[in-house]
Amino acid sequence: MNKHTTFGWGKPLIALAIQASLVLSPHTSLALDDPQLSEAYAAIVCDQTGSVLWSQNAQAELPMASVTKVMTAMVALDSGVSLDKVCTITEEELYWNSQEVGYKATDTPTLLELFQSMLIYSGNDAALNVAINVSGDEQTFVGLMNEKAAELGMVHTHFANPHGLEAEGHYSSAEDLVIMGRYALEHYPLIAQTVCMRSIDVVAGGELQHLESTDDLMETYEGLLGSKTGAVESGKTFLGASKRGNVALYTAVLGCETSEGRFADTATLMDWAYDSYDRKTFGAAGWLVRVSPYALGFNARCTVTLPEDPTAVTWPEGQISYRRVSCAPDLLVEPGDAVTSTSWRQTGRFAGASNVRVDGTLSSPPSINVFALPLFTENPEV
């Protein structure tokens, strides 16, 4: 790994809204060893920007089981149908060992209760009835699921039902599932809230039922945001998400032999990623950036310093670049005015940002040897 990473404090701020894209020294440490998975045939881990950190057979098309229900939830919410709607229940024999809540035609759950039963307990009968009560019939709803998948760019995915039981033409890939999972948690607060719930009580079959979450990893993994389990004869799956500090991770594993294996491999992927990132500091709080004329005082000056240590989250490999937007040095300023905004990216991935503002006024300019300032201690490549 290069011991020094150059950065651009040394370039004069000489134009209004200058936009500079400067390449920094590559962060080229040897990558950590690949994560050692126990069961997953296909797997992927990405960060909050969608940048893939590691993958294995990520485009292989496999049954995704009840992870399907995340798409069912998004389409249901997109429909605009009220979650308070009292639903009618269609009883349908799904599969001999299908995970079901036990809803009967005499039950009158709200759409919200079906929605929660579907995501928390993974009830297949709940998912079927969400689809029917939203669109009138199952296949119309499934058509909307495929439209949503195409909209999200899920090119290795096709839905044949709203619950995830194995069916011809029902498949996805690890790559597509993390796209779906990240989008669902970032754009649908109710989904994000529901997949973190540990249990729910509903009336089904005329009786009060206590339904426990199928996500056992939430009990043991620090920072887990939950998401969705899946299990069919051809393999166990898990769509996971977690957050520690300001680093969020999204994972998908498919083709696991056991339920325990899907959780263990998910934890392995997340541990590997959290062990791989680093917080890199590009300056120090209090560094003097410049002195500017004070807008409200004759012959007074305002100091501009870094308010805090500018940092970025970086990964073991990839060039770091930054983009700075700055104002002309002779622009009149007041305390609190924005002066510069700098953002860092690593191989196209957002890594961090820092905003510099005017912090105070002086009666006269300070005596400064500009060539001794920290601004000029490194020479960026332009």
Buried (B, 14 or more C-beta within 10 A) or exposed (E): EEEEBBBBBBBEBEEEEBEBEBEBBBBEBEEBEEBEBEBBBBBBBBBBEEBBBBBBBBEBBBBBBBBBBBBBBBBBBEBEBEBEBEBEBBEEEBBEEEBBBBBEEEBEBBBBBBBBBBBBBBBBBBBBBBBBBBBEEBEEBBEBBBEBBEEBEBEBBBBBBBBBBBBEEBBBBBBBBBBBBBBBBBEBEBBBEBBBBEEBEBBBEEEEBEBEBBBBBBEEBEBBBBBBBBBBEEBBBBBBBBBBEEBBBBBBBBBBEEBBBBBBBBBBBBBBBBEBBEBBEBBEEEBBBBBBBBBEBEEBBBBBBBBEBBBBBBBBBBBBBBBBBBBEBEBEBEBEBEBBBBBBBBBEBBBBBBBBBBBEBEEEEEEEEEEEBBBEEBEBEE
